[in-house]
Each structure stands twice: as C-alpha cells, then as structure tokens.
Amino acid sequence: MNLILWIVIGGILGWLASLVMKTDAQQGLLLNVVVGIVGALLSGWLLAPVLGTGTINSDDFSLASLGVSFLGALILLAIVNLFRRGRVR
C-alpha cells in the first residue's frame, strides 16, 4: 500500500512542481511521477538533514516531509531546465 501512496503523492508533487516551474506542458503523467519521486530522493540527501525532517521516500507522510519533497522536485526541475535551456525559468 505504501508503494501506491508513494507513486500517487510523488506524481502530485511532481505535477505541482512542474506547474510552478512552467514545464507542465512538456511533461506527461509518467515524468511528473518520476520528478516527484526523484525530487524527494534529492531532497532527502540535501534538505532533510538540514531541516530535520524526512521525505515521502522515508515513509514520513507529514506536512513537513511533503514540503521538503516538493522543494526537492522544484530543485530537480530547475537543474533540468538549466541543462536544457542554459537558464533557470
């Protein structure tokens, strides 16, 4: 059951991050899920230890973990945009 929640919440966070970064028209459902999950992994290594919270990948479904995972998805999209376009939107 956790795997299904992980995919659904990762997809929602990836979709919200793509809306904020204005890349939603370029991405499909699968890429939104990947961005959400990989962004949560990225934030788990970078942001979670600094902020003292978990991410959705560590089975911590709190508001703080959702925020950290969302920030990770935003950072991931900013890095992808930087390499694709040479600038962050």
N, C-alpha and C positions, 0 to 999 in steps of 0.2 A: 504494500500500500504506500510506503514511503517513496518508492520509485515513481509511482504515478503522481503523487503530490510534488515531488522534486521536478518532474518534467513540466507539469502544469504551471507551477509557480515560476520556474525558470523561463517558461515561454511568456508568461505575463510580464515578468521583469524585463526580459529582452525586448518585448514589444513596446513597453513604456520607455525604455532607454532609446529605442530606435525612433520613437515619436519625438523625444526631447532633442535628439541629435539630427533630426530631419532626414533619416535614412530609411524610413518605413516603406517608401515606395520601391526601394531597391531590394528589399528583403522579403522572403516568404515566411511561412509559418515555421518551417524547419530551422532556418537560420536564426529566427527570433529565439527559439528554444536553445539553440547552441550558444548564442550570445549571452543569454541569461545564465546558463549553467557554467560556461567558461568564465564569464564575468564574476560569478560567485566564487569560483576557484581562485581567480586572480585576486579578488578582494580578501579571500581567506588567507592568502600568503602575505598580502601587503597591508591591508587596512584592519583586519580583525584583531591582530595582536596589538596594534596601536590603540584601537578604540576599546579593547577589552570585551569584545562580543564575538559571537560565532557567525556563521553564514548558513544559508539554506542547505549547503552541502554537508554541514556537520550536524544535521537533524535538529537544528535550533530554529524553530519557526516562531520567532518573536518579532516585534516591530523593529527592534534594533538590527536584527540579522537580515530582515528584508531590506532595510535601508542600506546596510553595508553591501549586500548583494547587488542592489540597484546601482550603487556608486561604482562597483566593480564592472558592471555591464556598461555604464557610461564611459569609464576609463578605457575599456576594451574597444568600444566603438570609436572613441577619439583616436586611439592608436591606429586602428584600421583606416580611418579617414586620413590620418597623417601620412600613411604609406601609400594610400591610393591616390590622393589628390595633392599631396605635398603641403596640406594645411588642415588644421582642425576647424570644423564649422563652428 
